[in-house]
């Protein structure tokens, strides 16, 4: 049918109001499982230190003669002194006076208060990724930022390596802070259940009670698709407060919750190979330290805008690296 002449249609109307939803939509992930599972510690200096103690090896010949004189003194059991540095992470927001005063849809996302709230959430994501990054510690200097060594650079004992892999080193081994990052594998390989169980066994023999296996998306799919041994079973965890869904892997030595982490970086973000790690973690022996918690302050106005600085000074402390395990050199593919 034809439209009658002079019928007013929306195509002719120049003053229709826009239909813009009042609330903005966002699906950017915000879960930070490593920060959630780690303990907290307040520090008072950019360089923070802690002691670790290792018992002597088991003596299978510890038998003495009745009535014998006291034997030679045993070597003393002394502590090593580990360290790391805090680093400053920040976000800076600037909003014009006009934008802040204007009325807009989408919860007035252009306003300074909304921008600050969003930047705080972005800072949280940044810190999660950096805590798990393959980055050595650095004391900093004038004009050079301090760097807090990432969790994997501490792990040296309970580790599965592929050809070319080298674990991080300490500045004054067996003391100091991790001053060198992990060297990537020459040819990464698929993650297998045998490799996974080998590292669980290493942890158990060292006295560790690992509770979580933190993986990226690639290795989570590998575990779900290929781990089929007789000692493997999956079930829903009763406590789902840490993440939305958790699988539990039952090994010969303990149960581990498989925790996928969206912000877990590759070992070699600037390297030549795709290399993904698996971290076996006992949360009782890892902490997020803070010299300053998340804060914000206004900066001086130098024109027609208002600025806010959001920052946090924080670091990673691995109380004892033997409480954890690490699988290096996986390519994220199934066998």
N, C-alpha and C positions, 0 to 999 in steps of 0.2 A: 504493500500500500504506500501511497505517496504521502508525505508530510504536508499538511496545509500551509499555505503561504503565511508568513509573519508569525509562525509558531516559535516561541522562545525555546531554544535548546541550550544545553550546557556548552555546546561548541561555540555559541555566540556570547556567552556570559563572561565578561572580563573581571567580575568582582566575586567569583566563587572563593570561599575560604579554602585554604589548603587542608588536606586530611593527613596530618602528621601525628603519629602516636605520641602521647605525652611521656611515656616511659621508654628509655632506650633499651635495646636488647644487646646482650653481651654473652658470648659463650667461651671467652678466653679462659683457659684452665687456671685455677688458683691453688690446687692442692699441693702442699709442700711436705711430703711424708718424711723426708730426712729431718727437717726442722722439727716436725711433730714428735718423732721418736727419740731424738737426741735430748740429753739433759741440758740444763742451763747453768751458767756460771758467770758471775760478775768479776771482772778483772780491773786492776787499778793502773796498769801500765800498758803501752802498746806492745811490748814484748812480755809474754807471760810464759811461765815455766811450770813443770810438774815432775815429780819423781816417779820412776818405775822400778820395780824389783823383780828379779828373776831368781828362782831357787836353783841351787846346784843340781846337776844331773843326778839321777838315781844311782846309788852305789850298790851294786849287786854283791859286792864283797865285804860288806860292812859287818864283819864278825871279829870279835876281839877275845883274847885269852882271859879267862877268869884270873883275877889277881894281878894282871899285868899293869905296868906303869902307864901313866897317861900317854897316849900317842902324840904325834906331832899335831900342831894346831891345824884345824881345817881352814881353808881360805874363807875370809869374811864374806858375808852376803851384803853387798852394798847396792845403793840405788844409782841408776842412771838418771840424767837430768835432760828431759826433752823440752822443747820450746816451740812456739809459733808466734806470729805477729797478728795484731788486729789490722784491719783495713777499713777505710772509710768508703761507704757506698752512698750515693746521693741521687736525688732527682730535683730539678729546678723548674718551677712553674712561673709563667708570666702571663697575665691577663690584662687587657686594656680596660681602662675605666669604663669606656663605652660598652664593651662586651659584658662586663660585670653588671652594669646597670640595666642592660636590655632584657626584655621578657622573651623567653623562647620556650619551645617545647622540649621534649626529651629530658625532662627533669632539670632544665636549665644547666645542661652539661657544660656550657661555656663559662659558667660562673667559677670564680676562684676556689670556692669551697669544694665544688664537685671535682675540679681538676686536681686539687690536693688529695682528695680521697682516692682517686684513680691512680695517682702516682705512688701513693703508699702501697697499693696493691701490686703495682709493677715492681717496686723495690723488693717486695717480698719474694716475687718470682726470680728476680735477679740473684738474690742471696741464696736461694735454693740451688740454682745451677752452679754458682761459684763454689759453694760448699762441697760439691761433688766433682769439681773440675780437676783435671790433671795439671795443676799449676803449683810450682815450687813457691816456698815462702821467700819473702824479700824484706829486708829491714827498712828499705826506702832511704832517701837522702833529700837534700834540698832540691826541689823540682822533680823528684821521683817518688811516685806513690808506693806506700807499703803494700805488700801482698800477703794474705794469709794462705798458707799452704792448704791445698784441698785434701779432703779425706783420703783419696787413693794414694797420694804420695807418701803417706805414713806407713802403708801396709807393705811388709817385706818378708814375713815368715810363711804364713799360710797362703801360698800363691801358686796358681797354675799359670805357667808361661808358655808362649809359643816362640819359635825361632825369631830372634831379634829383640824380643822383649827384655827390658832391664827395669827393675823396680827403682823407685826413687831413693836417693841417698841423703844422709844426714850431714849437717855442716861440720860436726865433730864426732862422727860415729864412734861409739854408740850413744853419744849425747848430741844435743843441738836440735836444729829444726830442719825439715826437709828442704834442701837447697837445690835439688835437681828433680825434674819431673820424670815420669815413666817414659821409657823409650818404646815406640810403637813396634808391633810385630812386623816382620818382613812379609809374611803371608798369613793373614788371619784365617782361622778355621771355624767350622760350625761348632756351636756349643753342644756337647753330648752329655748324657746322663752319667756316664763314667767319669768325665772330667768334673762334673758337679759334685758327685759323691766323693771323689778323691779329695777335694778341698774341704768338704764337710768333715771327712776323716782327719785331715790335717788339723783342723780347728779343734776337734774333740781330743786328739792326742796332746795338743798344746794346753788343754784345760779350758778351752773356750766353750761357751754355751750360746752359740749364735741362734738368734730368734727370727731374723728376717733375711731374705734374699732379695736385694733390690736390683731391679732389671729395667732396661729400656723396653720400648714396644717390640723391637725385633726379637729379643731374647725371651720376652714373655710369650710370644707366639710359638717360638721353638719349644719352650718347656711344655706348653699346653698340647702341642701337636706330636711331640716325639718322645716324651718321658713316659715309658710304659713298663718299666721294670716291676717285678713282683712286690717290691717294697714301696711302690708308689701308689698313693691314693689322693684324691682331691675331695674337699668338702667345703661347704660354706662356713666361714668363721662366725662364731656367735657374736664376737665383738667386732663391729664394723666401724668403729669410731675413727680409725686411722685413715682409711680410704673407703671408697664406695663398695668395693668387692675385693675379697682376699682369697686366694687359694692357699691350701696348706699342703706341703710336701713332707711325707714321712720317710726319713732315711733310716739306716741301721743305728744311728746314734741319737737323733733328736728330730723334732718337727720344726719346720721353718715355714713362715708365712711368705709367700711370693708376692712382693709388692712392686707393681709397675710404677715407674716415676717418669712423668712427661718431661721433666727438666733435667734428666740425667744426660750429661753431654758425652759425646764420643771421646775416647782416650786421645784421639789425634785430630782435633778439630782443624788444625792447620796442616795435617800430614797428608800422606799420599794414599793411605788405605782406610777402608771403613773398618774400624776396630771398636767393638763395644765390650764393656766390662760387666761383670756380675759381682756385686758386693755382698758378702755374708756379714751381718752386723749383729753385735750384741749391744743394744742401746744403753746398757749400764756403763759402758766404757767409751762413750763418745759424747762430747758436749759442744754446744754453741756458746761461745763466750761473748760477753758484751762489755766494752768499755763505756759506750753510750748506747742506750736503747734508741728506738726510732723516735726522732724529734723533728720539729719544724720551727722555723722562725721567719718573720718577714724581713726582706732585704730593703735597703733604702730605695725610695722612689726617685728615679732620675728623669721621669717624663710622665707620659699619660698611661701608665700601667702600674700594676701592683705585682710584686714578685714574692714567692715563697720558696725557701730552701728546705727540703726534706732530707734527712741523713740518718745514718746509723754507723757506728764503729763497732766492728764485731770480728770474730775469728772462729777457727775450728780447733778443738782439742781432742786428740785421740789418746785417752788415758793409757791404754796398753794396746799396741798394734796386734799382739798375738791373740787378743779377744775377737779378732775379725778375720775374714778371709777375702780373697779376691781371685777372680778368674779373668785373665787377660787374653787378648789375641783371638776373640771370637768375632766372626763376620756377620752375625745376625741372621744367618741362613740355616735352614734345616739340612741335615745330612742326606 
